[in-house]
Amino acid sequence: MLLFKRKQHASKEVEETVSQTAIETIQQENDDLLDKIEALKLDVSELTAENQRLAEQLTRSKYQRSLIKTSMGLGVLVISYGILNLINEDSRYTAIFLLIEAAFMFMMLRGDDK
């Protein structure tokens, strides 16, 4: 009877050692997964900040581009007016030419925004 109890006690110790090792392994895997989750959270926050920065830069770029196009259009209108005055074009035709040119530039600027 005593021999049987020793074997039973020894098998319990082996099971406890195995279960303790399994618990430690699972705990280590859990810690690794938590570290990976934290790294992914950090990556997501960095990417969100980068996305916001690029969106702001794109907004500024669109505004700057439309401002440049508008100033170029006004410059072309001034040059056209100067050329029409230089060749002594009739004033009523000058106004019509400039209005047509301004409408065309306005439509082109609006088309680029979409």
Phi and psi restraints in degrees (value plus and minus 20) as a CYANA .aco file:
   2 LEU   PHI     -84.0   -44.0
   2 LEU   PSI     -57.6   -17.6
   3 LEU   PHI     -83.5   -43.5
   3 LEU   PSI     -60.8   -20.8
   4 PHE   PHI     -85.5   -45.5
   4 PHE   PSI     -60.0   -20.0
   5 LYS   PHI     -86.4   -46.4
   5 LYS   PSI     -56.5   -16.5
   6 ARG   PHI     -85.0   -45.0
   6 ARG   PSI     -62.6   -22.6
   7 LYS   PHI     -84.6   -44.6
   7 LYS   PSI     -60.2   -20.2
   8 GLN   PHI     -84.9   -44.9
   8 GLN   PSI     -62.3   -22.3
   9 HIS   PHI     -86.0   -46.0
   9 HIS   PSI     -61.2   -21.2
  10 ALA   PHI     -85.5   -45.5
  10 ALA   PSI     -59.6   -19.6
  11 SER   PHI     -87.9   -47.9
  11 SER   PSI     -53.6   -13.6
  12 LYS   PHI     -85.8   -45.8
  12 LYS   PSI     -60.4   -20.4
  13 GLU   PHI     -83.6   -43.6
  13 GLU   PSI     -61.0   -21.0
  14 VAL   PHI     -84.7   -44.7
  14 VAL   PSI     -62.6   -22.6
  15 GLU   PHI     -83.8   -43.8
  15 GLU   PSI     -61.1   -21.1
  16 GLU   PHI     -85.0   -45.0
  16 GLU   PSI     -60.4   -20.4
  17 THR   PHI     -84.7   -44.7
  17 THR   PSI     -63.3   -23.3
  18 VAL   PHI     -85.8   -45.8
  18 VAL   PSI     -65.1   -25.1
  19 SER   PHI     -86.2   -46.2
  19 SER   PSI     -55.0   -15.0
  20 GLN   PHI     -86.0   -46.0
  20 GLN   PSI     -61.5   -21.5
  21 THR   PHI     -84.2   -44.2
  21 THR   PSI     -62.0   -22.0
  22 ALA   PHI     -83.3   -43.3
  22 ALA   PSI     -61.0   -21.0
  23 ILE   PHI     -84.1   -44.1
  23 ILE   PSI     -63.1   -23.1
  24 GLU   PHI     -83.2   -43.2
  24 GLU   PSI     -60.2   -20.2
  25 THR   PHI     -84.5   -44.5
  25 THR   PSI     -64.7   -24.7
  26 ILE   PHI     -84.8   -44.8
  26 ILE   PSI     -59.6   -19.6
  27 GLN   PHI     -83.8   -43.8
  27 GLN   PSI     -60.7   -20.7
  28 GLN   PHI     -83.9   -43.9
  28 GLN   PSI     -63.3   -23.3
  29 GLU   PHI     -82.6   -42.6
  29 GLU   PSI     -60.4   -20.4
  30 ASN   PHI     -82.1   -42.1
  30 ASN   PSI     -64.4   -24.4
  31 ASP   PHI     -81.9   -41.9
  31 ASP   PSI     -61.9   -21.9
  32 ASP   PHI     -82.1   -42.1
  32 ASP   PSI     -63.2   -23.2
  33 LEU   PHI     -85.2   -45.2
  33 LEU   PSI     -59.4   -19.4
  34 LEU   PHI     -83.8   -43.8
  34 LEU   PSI     -59.8   -19.8
  35 ASP   PHI     -83.0   -43.0
  35 ASP   PSI     -61.0   -21.0
  36 LYS   PHI     -85.4   -45.4
  36 LYS   PSI     -58.6   -18.6
  37 ILE   PHI     -83.9   -43.9
  37 ILE   PSI     -63.4   -23.4
  38 GLU   PHI     -82.9   -42.9
  38 GLU   PSI     -60.3   -20.3
  39 ALA   PHI     -84.6   -44.6
  39 ALA   PSI     -59.6   -19.6
  40 LEU   PHI     -87.3   -47.3
  40 LEU   PSI     -58.2   -18.2
  41 LYS   PHI     -82.1   -42.1
  41 LYS   PSI     -61.5   -21.5
  42 LEU   PHI     -83.9   -43.9
  42 LEU   PSI     -63.6   -23.6
  43 ASP   PHI     -81.3   -41.3
  43 ASP   PSI     -62.4   -22.4
  44 VAL   PHI     -84.2   -44.2
  44 VAL   PSI     -62.0   -22.0
  45 SER   PHI     -86.3   -46.3
  45 SER   PSI     -58.1   -18.1
  46 GLU   PHI     -85.3   -45.3
  46 GLU   PSI     -62.6   -22.6
  47 LEU   PHI     -87.2   -47.2
  47 LEU   PSI     -55.0   -15.0
  48 THR   PHI     -85.3   -45.3
  48 THR   PSI     -62.6   -22.6
  49 ALA   PHI     -84.4   -44.4
  49 ALA   PSI     -61.9   -21.9
  50 GLU   PHI     -83.9   -43.9
  50 GLU   PSI     -60.2   -20.2
  51 ASN   PHI     -83.2   -43.2
  51 ASN   PSI     -62.7   -22.7
  52 GLN   PHI     -84.9   -44.9
  52 GLN   PSI     -60.9   -20.9
  53 ARG   PHI     -83.6   -43.6
  53 ARG   PSI     -63.6   -23.6
  54 LEU   PHI     -87.3   -47.3
  54 LEU   PSI     -55.3   -15.3
  55 ALA   PHI     -85.4   -45.4
  55 ALA   PSI     -61.5   -21.5
  56 GLU   PHI     -84.4   -44.4
  56 GLU   PSI     -61.2   -21.2
  57 GLN   PHI     -85.1   -45.1
  57 GLN   PSI     -59.1   -19.1
  58 LEU   PHI     -86.0   -46.0
  58 LEU   PSI     -60.8   -20.8
  59 THR   PHI     -82.4   -42.4
  59 THR   PSI     -65.5   -25.5
  60 ARG   PHI     -83.7   -43.7
  60 ARG   PSI     -58.5   -18.5
  61 SER   PHI     -84.1   -44.1
  61 SER   PSI     -62.1   -22.1
  62 LYS   PHI     -83.8   -43.8
  62 LYS   PSI     -62.1   -22.1
  63 TYR   PHI     -84.0   -44.0
  63 TYR   PSI     -65.5   -25.5
  64 GLN   PHI     -82.8   -42.8
  64 GLN   PSI     -63.5   -23.5
  65 ARG   PHI     -82.3   -42.3
  65 ARG   PSI     -64.0   -24.0
  66 SER   PHI     -87.5   -47.5
  66 SER   PSI     -55.1   -15.1
  67 LEU   PHI     -85.8   -45.8
  67 LEU   PSI     -62.2   -22.2
  68 ILE   PHI     -84.9   -44.9
  68 ILE   PSI     -63.9   -23.9
  69 LYS   PHI     -84.1   -44.1
  69 LYS   PSI     -59.4   -19.4
  70 THR   PHI     -84.2   -44.2
  70 THR   PSI     -64.4   -24.4
  71 SER   PHI     -86.6   -46.6
  71 SER   PSI     -55.7   -15.7
  72 MET   PHI     -85.7   -45.7
  72 MET   PSI     -61.0   -21.0
  73 GLY   PHI     -81.9   -41.9
  73 GLY   PSI     -62.5   -22.5
  74 LEU   PHI     -85.7   -45.7
  74 LEU   PSI     -56.9   -16.9
  75 GLY   PHI     -82.8   -42.8
  75 GLY   PSI     -62.7   -22.7
  76 VAL   PHI     -83.9   -43.9
  76 VAL   PSI     -58.9   -18.9
  77 LEU   PHI     -82.9   -42.9
  77 LEU   PSI     -62.4   -22.4
  78 VAL   PHI     -85.0   -45.0
  78 VAL   PSI     -64.1   -24.1
  79 ILE   PHI     -83.3   -43.3
  79 ILE   PSI     -62.7   -22.7
  80 SER   PHI     -81.4   -41.4
  80 SER   PSI     -62.9   -22.9
  81 TYR   PHI     -81.8   -41.8
  81 TYR   PSI     -62.6   -22.6
  82 GLY   PHI     -82.7   -42.7
  82 GLY   PSI     -63.4   -23.4
  83 ILE   PHI     -85.3   -45.3
  83 ILE   PSI     -62.6   -22.6
  84 LEU   PHI     -85.1   -45.1
  84 LEU   PSI     -56.3   -16.3
  85 ASN   PHI     -90.5   -50.5
  85 ASN   PSI     -54.7   -14.7
  86 LEU   PHI     -85.5   -45.5
  86 LEU   PSI     -57.2   -17.2
  87 ILE   PHI    -111.3   -71.3
  87 ILE   PSI      -8.6    31.4
  88 ASN   PHI      37.1    77.1
  88 ASN   PSI      26.8    66.8
  89 GLU   PHI     -92.3   -52.3
  89 GLU   PSI     128.0   168.0
  90 ASP   PHI     -81.5   -41.5
  90 ASP   PSI     121.8   161.8
  91 SER   PHI     -84.5   -44.5
  91 SER   PSI     -53.7   -13.7
  92 ARG   PHI     -89.9   -49.9
  92 ARG   PSI     -52.6   -12.6
  93 TYR   PHI     -95.3   -55.3
  93 TYR   PSI     -53.0   -13.0
  94 THR   PHI     -81.2   -41.2
  94 THR   PSI     -65.0   -25.0
  95 ALA   PHI     -83.0   -43.0
  95 ALA   PSI     -61.9   -21.9
  96 ILE   PHI     -85.1   -45.1
  96 ILE   PSI     -65.1   -25.1
  97 PHE   PHI     -79.4   -39.4
  97 PHE   PSI     -65.3   -25.3
  98 LEU   PHI     -87.8   -47.8
  98 LEU   PSI     -56.8   -16.8
  99 LEU   PHI     -86.1   -46.1
  99 LEU   PSI     -62.0   -22.0
 100 ILE   PHI     -83.1   -43.1
 100 ILE   PSI     -63.6   -23.6
 101 GLU   PHI     -84.3   -44.3
 101 GLU   PSI     -62.1   -22.1
 102 ALA   PHI     -84.7   -44.7
 102 ALA   PSI     -61.4   -21.4
 103 ALA   PHI     -84.4   -44.4
 103 ALA   PSI     -61.1   -21.1
 104 PHE   PHI     -82.6   -42.6
 104 PHE   PSI     -65.6   -25.6
 105 MET   PHI     -84.7   -44.7
 105 MET   PSI     -60.3   -20.3
 106 PHE   PHI     -81.0   -41.0
 106 PHE   PSI     -63.9   -23.9
 107 MET   PHI     -85.2   -45.2
 107 MET   PSI     -57.8   -17.8
 108 MET   PHI     -87.2   -47.2
 108 MET   PSI     -60.0   -20.0
 109 LEU   PHI     -85.8   -45.8
 109 LEU   PSI     -61.5   -21.5
 110 ARG   PHI     -86.3   -46.3
 110 ARG   PSI     -55.8   -15.8
 111 GLY   PHI     -87.1   -47.1
 111 GLY   PSI     -53.3   -13.3
 112 ASP   PHI     -92.1   -52.1
 112 ASP   PSI     -49.4    -9.4
 113 ASP   PHI     -88.2   -48.2
 113 ASP   PSI     -49.9    -9.9
